[in-house]
């Protein structure tokens, strides 16, 4: 053991004595995750146009995971968050076309916490399957208020889709299997329902886990004018003004939640986590990029690096953690804090980051994390896309296809240094090859039946006498994909 290793061990032991995480009671746990809000969309991260006081408060008063990564699109991130394993290992290789369904048999975070004695609640966006066996109430949540598919009012070929004709204002939401007409704006409804549920749970003295998953600020961009207007007045275009207004609304709700925990006098018993699901869209990118390359759907840093803030007053000291962490770490971390048992520990790829929450300089193994955009066309062999649209992130390096970037020296990814570091490329490529081989056998959704009515449409018709359910045909999506693949008239195809 060298001197550096001895110092790390001593620092870890000292931190454990000075800042113990283990308390006499397990914490209540709340995760707030937003949709399509990137790392730059916080004033604490330097955004010149956006003020987010509640997010900034969490940034100031909690642990900041400054090198936290997710997948470049939404359903894959949610699968990894719920399972502690990469999305492809859960069968999730797309956001639609039956490939958004998290395969049965995978132990989920709410299942682990529920079995450890937690009450569990989910509000908002699930996006891991809309057929009954895939829905959140069948995956560990006791209380659920959700929309269907990947967004309110969206429907796609196969079983992925929301109630027909749904709106961000007063949406129909599925409450424990029964459609309920709400009155307010969707984000407000998701927070209000979760807060009311928490109020009921805190009186029982039973620990709770609440998962508040907003569909905002995902498009279509709808928000009350009072949130949009200040950004229009500041000179932003319509889509950016709406996008930022949706984030302000989220921030207001987050602030209300923080204040409510204090009013109930349970904030010292509650771990609150704020994160997002992938990089920002063009509505955010055209205003502020935060020094990063890429956004949603990109395999560059801006596609996967997102905020992750953890606030637990009296237990977690404010600090920045710069080690490489990821969505797959959430399940093992919360399982440790909640004293929950992982029934499939050998299949969990994530690591508990409890040591880093105690001490950002704690001994923590160097690692690599692989990600792939997925989303190949219907009927394609996934192996044909193995070496396209993938990335591997290490503590220092980012491999994007054949290109290598030194993220310490060149955070904006301006210079490919693969030729100067062939040994790094070889090591990261070997890791990715092994990752893909392991993932391949779990891609169980590639041949899903798309010629069937959406279950949310069927249920809505049965319960509310709504429009007759229709089948959105596979042929439509095949034609749409084929049209996209053809070069536009007057332009040469890429070579």
C-alpha positions as CSV (number, residue, x, y, z in Angstrom):
1,X,0.0,0.0,0.0
2,X,1.5,3.3,-1.0
3,X,1.3,6.6,0.8
4,X,-1.4,8.0,-1.4
5,X,-3.7,5.0,-0.8
6,X,-3.0,5.3,3.0
7,X,-4.0,9.0,2.9
8,X,-7.3,8.1,1.0
9,X,-8.2,5.4,3.5
10,X,-7.4,7.8,6.5
11,X,-9.5,10.5,4.9
12,X,-12.4,8.2,4.4
13,X,-12.4,7.0,8.0
14,X,-12.1,10.5,9.3
15,X,-15.0,11.7,7.1
16,X,-17.1,8.8,8.4
17,X,-16.5,9.9,12.0
18,X,-17.1,13.6,11.3
19,X,-20.0,13.3,8.9
20,X,-21.8,10.0,9.5
21,X,-24.7,9.3,7.1
22,X,-26.2,6.4,9.0
23,X,-28.8,7.9,11.3
24,X,-31.2,6.4,13.8
25,X,-34.0,6.4,11.1
26,X,-33.9,5.7,7.4
27,X,-34.6,8.9,5.4
28,X,-37.7,9.6,3.4
29,X,-36.6,9.8,-0.2
30,X,-37.8,12.2,-2.9
31,X,-36.6,12.2,-6.5
32,X,-37.6,15.1,-8.8
33,X,-36.6,14.4,-12.4
34,X,-37.4,16.8,-15.2
35,X,-37.6,16.0,-19.0
36,X,-35.2,17.6,-21.5
37,X,-33.6,20.1,-19.1
38,X,-29.9,20.2,-19.6
39,X,-27.0,21.0,-17.2
40,X,-26.9,24.7,-18.5
41,X,-30.6,25.4,-17.5
42,X,-29.8,26.6,-14.0
43,X,-28.7,30.0,-12.9
44,X,-26.2,28.4,-10.5
45,X,-24.6,26.9,-13.6
46,X,-24.1,30.3,-15.2
47,X,-27.2,30.7,-17.3
48,X,-27.4,34.4,-18.1
49,X,-31.2,34.4,-18.9
50,X,-32.7,32.0,-16.3
51,X,-33.3,32.4,-12.6
52,X,-33.8,29.2,-10.7
53,X,-33.7,30.0,-6.9
54,X,-35.0,26.7,-5.7
55,X,-32.5,24.7,-7.8
56,X,-29.8,27.1,-6.8
57,X,-30.7,26.6,-3.1
58,X,-30.2,22.8,-3.5
59,X,-27.0,23.5,-5.3
60,X,-25.8,25.7,-2.4
61,X,-27.1,23.6,0.5
62,X,-26.5,20.1,-0.7
63,X,-24.1,17.7,-2.4
64,X,-23.5,18.6,-6.1
65,X,-22.5,15.7,-8.4
66,X,-20.5,17.7,-10.9
67,X,-19.7,14.8,-13.2
68,X,-23.1,13.0,-13.3
69,X,-24.2,11.3,-16.5
70,X,-27.3,9.8,-17.9
71,X,-28.4,8.5,-21.3
72,X,-28.9,10.9,-24.2
73,X,-32.7,10.3,-24.4
74,X,-35.5,9.9,-21.8
75,X,-36.8,6.3,-21.6
76,X,-33.3,4.8,-21.4
77,X,-32.4,7.1,-18.5
78,X,-35.5,6.1,-16.6
79,X,-34.8,2.4,-17.1
80,X,-31.3,2.9,-15.8
81,X,-32.5,5.0,-12.9
82,X,-35.1,2.4,-11.9
83,X,-32.9,-0.7,-12.3
84,X,-29.3,0.3,-11.5
85,X,-28.2,-1.2,-14.9
86,X,-27.8,0.2,-18.4
87,X,-31.0,0.7,-20.4
88,X,-30.1,-1.9,-23.0
89,X,-29.7,-4.5,-20.3
90,X,-33.4,-3.8,-19.4
91,X,-34.5,-4.2,-23.0
92,X,-34.9,-0.4,-23.6
93,X,-33.3,0.6,-26.8
94,X,-35.7,3.4,-28.0
95,X,-38.3,5.8,-26.6
96,X,-41.2,4.3,-28.7
97,X,-42.1,1.3,-31.0
98,X,-42.3,-1.2,-28.0
99,X,-38.6,-0.7,-27.3
100,X,-39.3,1.7,-24.4
101,X,-40.7,-1.2,-22.2
102,X,-38.5,-2.2,-19.3
103,X,-38.4,-6.0,-19.3
104,X,-40.3,-7.9,-16.6
105,X,-38.3,-9.5,-13.9
106,X,-35.9,-6.6,-13.4
107,X,-35.9,-5.5,-9.8
108,X,-36.8,-1.8,-9.5
109,X,-35.9,0.9,-7.0
110,X,-39.5,1.2,-5.7
111,X,-39.8,-2.6,-5.4
112,X,-36.6,-2.7,-3.3
113,X,-37.7,0.2,-1.1
114,X,-41.3,-1.1,-0.8
115,X,-40.1,-4.5,0.3
116,X,-37.9,-2.7,2.9
117,X,-41.0,-1.0,4.4
118,X,-41.3,2.2,2.4
119,X,-44.6,3.6,1.1
120,X,-44.1,4.5,-2.5
121,X,-45.6,7.1,-4.9
122,X,-45.0,8.1,-8.5
123,X,-46.5,11.1,-10.3
124,X,-45.9,12.2,-13.9
125,X,-44.0,10.5,-16.6
126,X,-43.2,6.8,-16.4
127,X,-42.3,6.0,-20.1
128,X,-41.3,2.3,-19.4
129,X,-44.3,0.6,-20.9
130,X,-48.0,1.3,-21.0
131,X,-49.4,-2.2,-21.0
132,X,-50.6,-3.3,-17.5
133,X,-47.7,-5.5,-16.6
134,X,-45.2,-2.7,-17.4
135,X,-47.0,0.1,-15.5
136,X,-45.6,1.7,-12.3
137,X,-48.2,0.0,-10.0
138,X,-46.9,-3.4,-11.2
139,X,-43.3,-2.3,-10.7
140,X,-43.3,-1.3,-7.1
141,X,-45.3,1.9,-6.7
142,X,-48.4,1.9,-4.3
143,X,-49.7,5.3,-5.4
144,X,-49.6,6.5,-9.0
145,X,-50.8,9.5,-10.9
146,X,-49.4,9.3,-14.4
147,X,-49.8,10.1,-18.1
148,X,-49.0,7.6,-20.8
149,X,-46.3,7.2,-23.3
150,X,-43.4,9.7,-23.5
151,X,-45.5,12.8,-23.2
152,X,-49.0,14.2,-22.5
153,X,-51.2,13.7,-25.7
154,X,-48.5,11.7,-27.6
155,X,-49.3,8.3,-29.2
156,X,-47.2,6.1,-31.4
157,X,-47.5,2.8,-33.2
158,X,-48.0,-0.1,-30.8
159,X,-48.8,0.3,-27.1
160,X,-46.9,3.5,-26.3
161,X,-49.2,6.5,-25.9
162,X,-51.3,8.7,-23.7
163,X,-55.1,9.4,-23.4
164,X,-56.4,10.7,-26.8
165,X,-56.5,14.4,-27.2
166,X,-54.9,15.1,-23.9
167,X,-53.6,18.6,-22.9
168,X,-51.0,20.1,-20.5
169,X,-53.8,22.1,-19.0
170,X,-56.3,20.0,-17.0
171,X,-55.0,16.7,-18.4
172,X,-56.7,13.4,-17.9
173,X,-54.3,11.3,-15.7
174,X,-54.4,7.7,-14.7
175,X,-54.8,7.5,-11.0
176,X,-54.3,4.0,-9.7
177,X,-55.8,2.5,-12.8
178,X,-58.7,5.0,-13.2
179,X,-58.7,8.1,-15.3
180,X,-59.1,11.3,-13.4
181,X,-59.8,14.8,-14.9
182,X,-57.5,17.3,-13.3
183,X,-57.9,21.1,-13.4
184,X,-54.5,22.7,-13.3
185,X,-51.3,22.8,-15.3
186,X,-49.6,19.3,-15.5
187,X,-46.5,20.1,-13.5
188,X,-48.5,21.7,-10.7
189,X,-50.8,18.6,-10.6
190,X,-47.8,16.2,-10.3
191,X,-46.2,18.2,-7.4
192,X,-49.5,18.9,-5.6
193,X,-50.6,15.2,-5.7
194,X,-47.2,14.1,-4.4
195,X,-47.2,16.6,-1.6
196,X,-50.7,15.7,-0.5
197,X,-49.7,12.0,-0.5
198,X,-46.5,12.8,1.5
199,X,-48.7,14.7,4.0
200,X,-50.8,11.6,4.6
201,X,-47.7,9.4,4.9
202,X,-45.7,11.5,7.3
203,X,-48.5,11.1,9.9
204,X,-48.0,7.3,9.8
205,X,-44.3,7.7,10.7
206,X,-43.6,5.2,7.9
207,X,-40.7,6.2,5.6
208,X,-41.8,7.1,2.1
209,X,-40.3,7.3,-1.4
210,X,-41.8,9.8,-3.8
211,X,-40.8,9.9,-7.5
212,X,-42.0,13.2,-9.1
213,X,-41.2,12.9,-12.8
214,X,-42.3,15.9,-14.9
215,X,-43.0,15.8,-18.6
216,X,-41.9,19.5,-18.7
217,X,-39.9,21.1,-20.3
218,X,-40.3,18.5,-23.0
219,X,-42.1,19.6,-26.2
220,X,-44.7,20.5,-27.2
221,X,-43.9,23.6,-25.3
222,X,-47.0,24.8,-23.4
223,X,-47.0,27.0,-20.3
224,X,-49.0,29.8,-18.8
225,X,-48.3,33.2,-20.4
226,X,-47.1,34.7,-17.1
227,X,-44.1,32.3,-17.2
228,X,-43.4,32.9,-20.9
229,X,-43.8,36.6,-21.1
230,X,-40.7,37.7,-19.1
231,X,-38.4,35.8,-21.5
232,X,-40.2,37.3,-24.5
233,X,-39.6,40.7,-23.0
234,X,-36.0,39.8,-22.6
235,X,-35.7,39.1,-26.3
236,X,-35.9,35.3,-26.4
237,X,-37.8,33.7,-29.3
238,X,-41.1,32.0,-28.7
239,X,-39.9,28.4,-28.2
240,X,-37.0,29.4,-25.9
241,X,-39.3,31.6,-23.9
242,X,-41.8,28.8,-23.4
243,X,-39.0,26.3,-22.6
244,X,-37.5,28.6,-20.0
245,X,-41.0,29.5,-18.6
246,X,-41.7,25.7,-18.1
247,X,-38.4,25.5,-16.1
248,X,-39.4,28.5,-13.9
249,X,-42.7,26.7,-13.2
250,X,-40.8,23.6,-12.2
251,X,-38.5,25.7,-10.0
252,X,-41.5,27.3,-8.2
253,X,-42.9,23.9,-7.5
254,X,-39.5,22.6,-6.2
255,X,-39.3,25.6,-3.9
256,X,-42.8,24.9,-2.6
257,X,-41.8,21.3,-1.9
258,X,-38.7,22.4,0.0
259,X,-40.7,24.9,2.1
260,X,-43.3,22.2,2.8
261,X,-40.8,19.8,4.2
262,X,-39.5,22.5,6.5
263,X,-43.1,23.4,7.6
264,X,-43.8,19.8,8.4
265,X,-40.5,19.7,10.3
266,X,-39.2,16.6,8.3
267,X,-36.6,18.1,6.1
268,X,-33.8,16.7,8.4
269,X,-35.4,13.3,7.9
270,X,-35.7,13.6,4.1
271,X,-33.3,13.2,1.3
272,X,-34.4,15.3,-1.7
273,X,-32.7,14.6,-5.1
274,X,-33.1,16.8,-8.1
275,X,-31.9,15.6,-11.5
276,X,-32.8,15.7,-15.2
277,X,-33.0,12.9,-17.8
278,X,-30.8,14.1,-20.7
279,X,-29.3,17.1,-22.3
280,X,-31.3,20.1,-23.4
281,X,-33.1,20.6,-26.7
282,X,-32.5,23.4,-29.2
283,X,-34.8,25.7,-27.3
284,X,-32.2,25.8,-24.6
285,X,-29.1,25.3,-26.7
286,X,-29.7,28.4,-28.8
287,X,-29.6,30.5,-25.6
288,X,-26.8,29.0,-23.5
289,X,-24.6,25.9,-24.0
290,X,-22.6,26.0,-20.8
291,X,-19.3,25.3,-22.6
292,X,-20.4,21.8,-23.6
293,X,-20.7,20.2,-27.0
294,X,-24.1,18.6,-27.9
295,X,-27.5,18.2,-26.4
296,X,-30.4,15.8,-26.3
297,X,-29.7,12.7,-28.4
298,X,-26.0,13.6,-28.7
299,X,-23.2,11.3,-27.5
300,X,-21.1,14.3,-26.6
301,X,-20.9,15.7,-23.1
302,X,-23.9,18.0,-23.5
303,X,-26.1,15.0,-24.2
304,X,-25.3,13.0,-21.0
305,X,-24.0,15.4,-18.3
306,X,-26.9,16.7,-16.2
307,X,-27.4,18.2,-12.8
308,X,-27.8,16.0,-9.8
309,X,-28.3,17.7,-6.5
310,X,-28.8,15.9,-3.1
311,X,-30.1,17.8,-0.1
312,X,-30.4,16.3,3.4
313,X,-30.1,19.0,6.0
314,X,-28.1,18.0,9.1
315,X,-26.7,14.9,7.4
316,X,-25.1,15.9,4.1
317,X,-22.7,18.7,4.3
318,X,-22.7,21.0,1.2
319,X,-19.9,20.0,-1.2
320,X,-19.0,19.2,-4.8
321,X,-18.3,15.7,-5.9
322,X,-16.2,15.6,-9.1
323,X,-15.8,11.8,-9.5
324,X,-17.6,10.1,-12.3
325,X,-21.2,9.1,-11.2
326,X,-24.3,8.1,-13.2
327,X,-28.0,7.3,-13.1
328,X,-27.1,3.6,-12.5
329,X,-25.7,4.6,-9.1
330,X,-29.0,5.9,-7.8
331,X,-30.5,2.4,-7.0
332,X,-27.6,1.0,-5.1
333,X,-27.1,4.3,-3.2
334,X,-30.7,4.6,-2.1
335,X,-30.9,0.9,-1.3
336,X,-28.0,1.3,1.1
337,X,-29.5,4.4,2.7
338,X,-32.9,2.8,2.9
339,X,-31.6,-0.6,4.2
340,X,-33.2,-2.3,1.2
341,X,-32.1,-5.7,-0.2
342,X,-31.0,-6.0,-3.8
343,X,-32.3,-9.4,-5.0
344,X,-30.2,-9.3,-8.2
345,X,-26.9,-7.7,-7.0
346,X,-24.8,-9.3,-9.7
347,X,-26.9,-7.7,-12.4
348,X,-26.6,-4.2,-11.0
349,X,-23.9,-2.1,-12.8
350,X,-24.1,0.9,-10.6
351,X,-22.2,1.6,-7.4
352,X,-23.3,3.0,-4.1
353,X,-21.8,6.5,-3.8
354,X,-22.4,6.8,-0.1
355,X,-18.6,7.1,0.5
356,X,-18.5,10.2,-1.8
357,X,-21.5,11.8,-0.1
358,X,-19.5,11.6,3.1
359,X,-16.2,12.7,1.6
360,X,-15.7,13.8,-2.1
361,X,-12.0,12.6,-1.7
362,X,-13.0,9.1,-0.5
363,X,-11.4,6.1,-2.1
364,X,-13.6,5.3,-5.1
365,X,-12.6,3.0,-8.0
366,X,-11.9,4.6,-11.4
367,X,-14.5,3.5,-13.8
368,X,-16.0,3.7,-17.3
369,X,-19.6,4.1,-18.4
370,X,-20.9,3.2,-21.8
371,X,-23.9,4.7,-23.6
372,X,-25.6,4.3,-26.9
373,X,-28.3,6.4,-28.6
374,X,-30.2,3.3,-29.9
375,X,-33.2,4.2,-32.0
376,X,-32.4,2.2,-35.1
377,X,-35.2,1.6,-37.5
378,X,-37.9,-1.0,-37.3
379,X,-36.7,-4.5,-38.3
380,X,-33.0,-3.6,-38.3
381,X,-30.4,-5.9,-36.7
382,X,-29.0,-4.0,-33.6
383,X,-25.5,-5.5,-34.3
384,X,-25.3,-3.4,-37.5
385,X,-25.4,-0.3,-35.2
386,X,-23.0,-1.4,-32.6
387,X,-20.3,1.0,-33.7
388,X,-22.4,4.0,-34.5
389,X,-23.9,6.5,-32.0
390,X,-22.0,5.2,-28.9
391,X,-19.7,6.7,-26.3
392,X,-17.7,5.7,-23.4
393,X,-17.0,8.1,-20.5
394,X,-14.1,7.7,-18.1
395,X,-12.9,9.8,-15.3
396,X,-10.7,11.8,-17.8
397,X,-11.5,10.6,-21.3
398,X,-14.6,10.5,-23.6
399,X,-14.6,8.2,-26.5
400,X,-17.2,9.1,-29.1
401,X,-17.1,6.5,-31.9
402,X,-13.5,6.6,-33.1
403,X,-12.8,10.0,-31.6
404,X,-11.1,10.5,-28.2
405,X,-11.3,13.7,-26.1
406,X,-9.4,14.7,-23.1
407,X,-12.2,16.2,-20.9
408,X,-9.7,17.7,-18.4
409,X,-7.8,19.7,-21.1
410,X,-10.5,20.1,-23.7
411,X,-13.9,20.2,-22.1
412,X,-15.5,21.7,-25.2
413,X,-14.3,18.7,-27.3
414,X,-12.5,20.7,-30.0
415,X,-9.6,18.3,-30.6
416,X,-9.6,14.5,-31.3
417,X,-6.6,13.1,-29.6
418,X,-7.2,9.4,-30.5
419,X,-3.9,9.3,-32.6
420,X,-1.9,10.5,-29.6
421,X,-3.4,8.0,-27.1
422,X,-4.0,4.7,-28.9
423,X,-3.7,2.8,-25.6
424,X,-6.6,4.7,-24.1
425,X,-8.7,4.1,-27.2
426,X,-7.9,0.4,-27.1
427,X,-8.8,0.1,-23.4
428,X,-12.1,2.0,-23.8
429,X,-13.0,0.1,-27.0
430,X,-12.4,-3.2,-25.2
431,X,-14.7,-2.1,-22.4
432,X,-17.4,-1.1,-24.9
433,X,-17.1,-4.4,-26.8
434,X,-17.7,-6.3,-23.5
435,X,-20.6,-4.0,-22.6
436,X,-22.3,-4.5,-25.9
437,X,-21.9,-8.3,-25.8
438,X,-23.5,-8.4,-22.3
439,X,-26.4,-6.1,-23.4
440,X,-27.2,-7.9,-26.6
441,X,-29.0,-10.9,-25.0
442,X,-31.3,-8.5,-23.0
443,X,-32.7,-6.7,-26.0
444,X,-36.0,-8.5,-25.8
445,X,-38.2,-5.8,-27.4
446,X,-36.9,-5.6,-30.9
447,X,-39.8,-7.6,-32.5
448,X,-42.7,-6.1,-30.6
449,X,-46.2,-6.2,-32.2
450,X,-47.0,-2.7,-33.4
451,X,-50.3,-3.4,-35.0
452,X,-52.5,-3.2,-31.9
453,X,-54.5,-0.4,-30.2
454,X,-52.9,1.6,-27.4
455,X,-54.0,0.4,-24.0
456,X,-54.5,4.0,-22.7
457,X,-56.9,4.7,-25.6
458,X,-58.7,1.4,-24.8
459,X,-59.0,2.2,-21.1
460,X,-60.0,5.8,-21.7
461,X,-62.8,4.6,-24.1
462,X,-64.1,2.1,-21.6
463,X,-64.0,4.4,-18.6
464,X,-64.9,7.8,-20.1
465,X,-66.8,6.8,-23.3
466,X,-64.2,8.6,-25.2
467,X,-63.3,8.1,-28.9
468,X,-63.0,4.5,-30.3
469,X,-59.4,3.3,-30.0
470,X,-57.5,3.3,-33.2
471,X,-54.5,1.3,-34.4
472,X,-51.6,3.6,-35.4
473,X,-50.2,1.3,-38.1
474,X,-46.7,0.0,-38.3
475,X,-46.7,0.8,-42.1
476,X,-47.1,4.5,-41.2
477,X,-43.9,4.4,-39.2
478,X,-42.0,2.4,-41.8
479,X,-43.0,5.0,-44.4
480,X,-42.0,7.8,-42.1
481,X,-38.6,6.3,-41.4
482,X,-38.0,5.6,-45.1
483,X,-38.9,9.2,-46.0
484,X,-36.4,10.5,-43.4
485,X,-33.7,8.3,-44.8
486,X,-33.9,9.8,-48.3
487,X,-31.9,12.9,-49.1
488,X,-33.8,16.1,-49.7
489,X,-34.3,17.2,-53.2
490,X,-31.5,19.3,-54.5
491,X,-29.1,18.1,-51.8
492,X,-26.4,15.4,-52.0
493,X,-26.6,12.6,-49.6
494,X,-23.9,12.3,-46.9
495,X,-21.0,10.0,-47.8
